[in-house]
Amino acid sequence: MPINIQDKELMLYKNGIKESENIWIEQDIVVPDSKPDVMQIISTHVTPYVLNMEVSDGRVNVTGKLNYFIIYNTGDAKYGTRGIFVSHPFTQSLAVKGLKKDMNVIIKPAVKNVISSLPNERKISVKSEIMFKITVKDFTRVKLINDFSSEKAIEKRVVSDKFSNVVSNKTSIVASREDILLSKDAEDLFEILRIESEIKNTEIKESFNKIMLKGDIVLKIVYLTESDDTTVKNTSFVIPFTGMIEFDNINDRTKFDVDYIMQDLEIEKNMDITTTKALSVEYRILADVTQYEEDEVSYVEDFYSQYEELDYNKREENVIKQMRKESYTVDVSESTSGAFDMQKLVDYSVDLNGISVSESIGGFKLSGNVKINMLMQNNDSRQIESKNVEILIDKEIKKEEDRGNEKNDILISLDKSNVVQNENNLDISISLRVDVEAKTEGNIQVIDELNTKKINSENLDSMNIYIVKENDDLWNIAKKYKTSIENIQKINEELRDENLSVGQKILIIR
């Protein structure tokens, strides 16, 4: 007997792979001939970039580079403080359990620790602990039966659920070269000592079957001035970026999830422009974009026929049914005193590696230390020193909504910071951004290869007494005896799932 099936195809996130691997990379840096000798290392700043990767079963091979920014004292009044910038390539092979070569992989590198030493005045040894955060996007296509019909009635158990239905996943490169003039307040630039960058203020604009990616690259440079009494200064500026990606089937239910990864960034003095405030900036950003729709789907979870044997394959798929994102801000402020007499704060950076996050009842808990690394300039010698201040973090965050069965991916980043020197004191204020990706995980029943064959009625008794067991419901009992819930309820008055009890006797007549 033919059965007409109506189904809906969905592409869903599977419980994807999230791993991290910490690898130490060692590099000897030779001081360029154009630079004076190194007497003391003040700070070593390392920025990692992943330029390319090759994905195979169980492994991803990564090529990239580490940019080293070293600030040092020369011990010579003529030269004072100077900087070294070098870039070195690296290759790493990362083992990823469960990885298949056709899966979509995102790798975000981050610096966990840097140790630098000075074997001699012309060589600096740097050991960098790089964390490679690996995210694998794994999707599965499933067909859910909405309904079916046949000449003879089929009993159906229909459930309704919400799904984040993935329409497509695409990557795009946003790259450009920009010429920048520093602000009028910035002093003439002699040498770049350090560069810090962040991608902020991102948004998506939809236009027909395209989306426009918009955002800002927020840059801070620490530099030596061109003045006679060479000093260390810092300045910040913003470079807007845009990119276009084509997508089909954009509608009012369409949502986009975007991961941005800075793949490369180069900044140098622009010698083509006759000013010491001109810079040339070249950047490359990878945007990984997932297009999905929030669908509420009613589908047949289970079924049977009283008159025919239904032959089918039933499998269980563990999937991410829904995704949602939420963000929180944690503000911390502290005043601290120290040996800052005759010293001026010229720059600082914020290290969040000492913070950990754990899930608590109804929310999250942030704990650990925020480290503030400061560059202080002595007023008399003009020498630069590095000093650290740590701020204790112990904060509870209440979730906007607690759905109980969610898994949370949590990312902590620096939203904004400010350090103000008041004589011998420092007033520190920090805002941390906590981004939470909440995923509702669950099992769905997928039915394949539906066929029918005639029931052998001789194997079915017309009357039975059934004794209720643990976890029984009327549906499973009716399915077992090829009858209907309605028939059972006609004979057993006021029988409902909620008043079934273990050991209860139920009369069943076919």
Steps between C-alpha positions, in 0.01 A plus 500: 500500500655832402569756770521867405766673705530872563832598649718801573875500453712679757873558533593514866810558704636188655673519831812635334860461606656766720859446603805700591866411487780698663835489320829665593684662211862607551677760292840670516482858380816665377522874554513674159824674412317832493404466869720571803588228753243369746580560867157416647177356355204710611213312337437235236169504319410209269210493253414171326326467162373189323556555129390164361392152605452158343230275646521121490339220699599548863751777437537860386833639380546868574740753348528845644732759643589661830560875511746599773507851646787545745560819696841530663740738672833560333684634807624779280375853561528567127255224403293447818206271427469319169283234341538191283234361270546165325263245350570127492298223333387183677335171409308276738308176465201482738325173582119533515304192604198436278603750232409420138665669206171644370417677828522875544781596740562833674827559687556800724853533639571682825808566710493340846853570616823662381848448647791699361868489592819671390786258417708796384455860396433400135258211551163461672346159567121487516280207604132553422214282621234518228150363556330381183125507563340261252131509410360246256161568345333167430158486337259216431206485259184335632154446355220531752161353406233766531215267408409199293187338374389157387181312423492367855541726798841535662539601863745789534674670787573856395733732690588863441844651549704804407809460284782718376492382140834566328453625144867541407848567631745721313836663556622828359823698513491872573836653412626849427795737517436840657708814534450664839592841637527517876303765684634851548547424871737212422869582503727436203575128475857372502458125563207265569554301819178300531169445322172379652185434300136403560198442278204687646159650420408231249161497330319348203299685239270297274446606141307278258693173487814648651621595840747773584742432783601816682732563788798686638862404547600685817877553500737624764866564432774573749778702341811708546472865412721703269571760768849571630420349839358182345202380704250214481146588400189313395212584271185323382301512180222312327487346151147411381466189283224362279445179307224350285381138482220361283234280665185345360160492666538793736167569672363650822588180692861495384774542758877512460775386734843647418847412629775752423867400506782745436722303263768763447582858589798710396565863595800704393604856449389628162811640340310616191330779693709793618394494863611302805135436592420282198447125532418222257267230636437170324254250646330171421188382686331161463122507548328164557125551455222253579154577361212339689128533571302447817232245407228344713439155354227248579617151410409136549717357775347153502220310323342164440207340322227283651456322168844473341854439611709810432860421423743789544838606629496725801813681612577754764698811416661718766476857370505862605135595474536869574771762535489839661756758604505742787758740638576636843724775631699478820648824636799505732672801653784537744742763628849384572815666626856407427850626448404736219675813622705667229339268244244567232257245358552489121306185408328194640354171380246268659558126538189285558674160505465479878119501488295181501127457460282228649129432482298553816132459583316728262810667365877525491784589732813692397803460720873561486726796431517768234860604443580857397843527337622861506783682331634769733749767390745643754482876500873549550666229288225460240544122543200270470402243763235229497275460803200277570187546707246221559131545573301223664178399320217321682172568323169316458298540180129416493382352169216671318330164458588157633360220284672223693608283205728757337871471442689827517810615313640801683748758375647774718644808334597853591227749415675815619756611754646813649801558725552850638807602699447736792842572644597175675164328442334323210125508444410190297163430340433195283192372318499134407272363232365150554355347182292186547395267220223285645414180316195285570605143445262208451424172329259473210349186349563474127299245299628353172395240242131457581335185360188298583413134531185319609449423868461136599186540711536146635784625718281764664266425792163670496509562876789567736567611854806724513686583820653847491880520529730787586524772231194366314261733321178438311668547164752216553230271639268565203788449254592168663147357457422662160208698630439869567518716809132584448403132509692445823336805658149386399540179694704645787311815601689816596834338416770758430880497486517706816303245708684187384668319788740205510312175549169640375294257287359616167246314288579501128252381236579507129 
